[in-house]
Amino acid sequence: MYKARAHDGSQVESNLEPTTVQFSSRKFTTRPS
């Protein structure tokens, strides 16, 4: 599981590899948790 943090401080969890992803038009950079 990776935690993704958006530029506005929002966080989501994702199973994606570390990368830049987009949720609800917000950009997240995922990092290994």
N, C-alpha and C positions, 0 to 999 in steps of 0.2 A: 504494500500500500504506500502510495506517495501522498504527501501533503502539498497542496498547491496554494500559493499566496498571491493574491492579486495586488495591483499597484495601490488599490484603495484599502488594503489590509484584510479584505475578505479571504476566507479560507475554504477550501473544499478538499475532499479526499478522492483519489483516483487510482486506478490500477494501471494507468498509462506509464510508459517509460518516461524518465526525466526529459522534459521537452517543454515547449511553450504551447499551451492549449487555450481554447476560448470557450467560456461558458457564459451564456446570457449576455453576449456582447462584451464581456469583461475578459481581459487577457490575464492568464495565470502562468507563472513559471513553476513547474513542479520540481520538487527535490526529494530525494529518498528520505523516508521518515525514520 
